[in-house]
Amino acid sequence: MSRSPPFAGVAFVEAKEDGKRETPQGMEKAAGLARRYALRGYDAVHLASALLGQERLHLPVTLAAFDRDLWLAGRKSGMEVWPTGLVS
């Protein structure tokens, strides 16, 4: 049985008394990141999720990325990125 990370999807879904509702905040952030860093769709969603999760948790979040463009965008966004030294 696979398990999701503790805050998977935090940027895109919020709990409501009557169920779940999509939040435009995550999609807007992903769209802005895609334009700013020339990211592909899921890379922008990955980075937006990490950034919004970090904002909501008020804790540092490390972005794990083996894609060069996503790794660089994460670093430029001020996130800790892993693995260190992927791009020099």
For each residue, the residues with C-beta under 8 A, 3 or more apart:
1:
2:
3:
4: 8 9
5: 8
6:
7: 10 49 53 56 57
8: 4 5 49
9: 4 12 13 49
10: 7 13 49 52 53 56
11: 23 25 26 29 30 45 48 49 51 52 53
12: 9 22 23 26 27 45 49
13: 9 10 20 21 22 23
14: 20 21 23
15: 20
16: 19 20 21
17:
18:
19: 16
20: 13 14 15 16
21: 13 14 16
22: 12 13 27
23: 11 12 13 14 26 27
24: 27 28
25: 11 28 29 52
26: 11 12 23 29 30 45 48 49 52
27: 12 22 23 24 30 31 48
28: 24 25 31 32
29: 11 25 26 32 33 48 51 52
30: 11 26 27 33 34 41 44 45 47 48
31: 27 28 34 35 44
32: 28 29 35 36
33: 29 30 36 37 39 44 47 48 51 73 77
34: 30 31 37 38 39 40 41 43 44
35: 31 32 38
36: 32 33 73
37: 33 34 44 47 69 72 73 76
38: 34 35 69
39: 33 34 43 44 47 69 70 73
40: 34 43 44 69
41: 30 34 44 45
42: 45 46
43: 34 39 40 46 47 67 69 70 73
44: 30 31 33 34 37 39 40 41 47 48
45: 11 12 26 30 41 42 48 49
46: 42 43 49 50 63 65 70
47: 30 33 37 39 43 44 50 51 63 70 73 74 77 79
48: 11 26 27 29 30 33 44 45 51 52
49: 7 8 9 10 11 12 26 45 46 52 53
50: 46 47 53 54 61 63 74 79
51: 11 29 33 47 48 54 55 61 77 79
52: 10 11 25 26 29 48 49 55 56
53: 7 10 11 49 50 56 57 61
54: 50 51 57 59 60 61 79
55: 51 52 58
56: 7 10 52 53
57: 7 53 54 61
58: 55
59: 54
60: 54 80
61: 50 51 53 54 57 79 80
62: 79 80 81 82
63: 46 47 50 70 71 74 79 80 81 82
64: 81 82 83
65: 46 70 71 74 81 82 86
66: 71 83 86
67: 43 70 71
68: 71 72 86 87
69: 37 38 39 40 43 72 73
70: 39 43 46 47 63 65 67 73 74
71: 63 65 66 67 68 74 75 81 86 87
72: 37 68 69 75 76 87
73: 33 36 37 39 43 47 69 70 76 77
74: 47 50 63 65 70 71 77 79 81
75: 71 72 78 79 81 87
76: 37 72 73
77: 33 47 51 73 74
78: 75
79: 47 50 51 54 61 62 63 74 75
80: 60 61 62 63
81: 62 63 64 65 71 74 75 84 86
82: 62 63 64 65
83: 64 66 86
84: 81
85: 88
86: 65 66 68 71 81 83
87: 68 71 72 75
88: 85
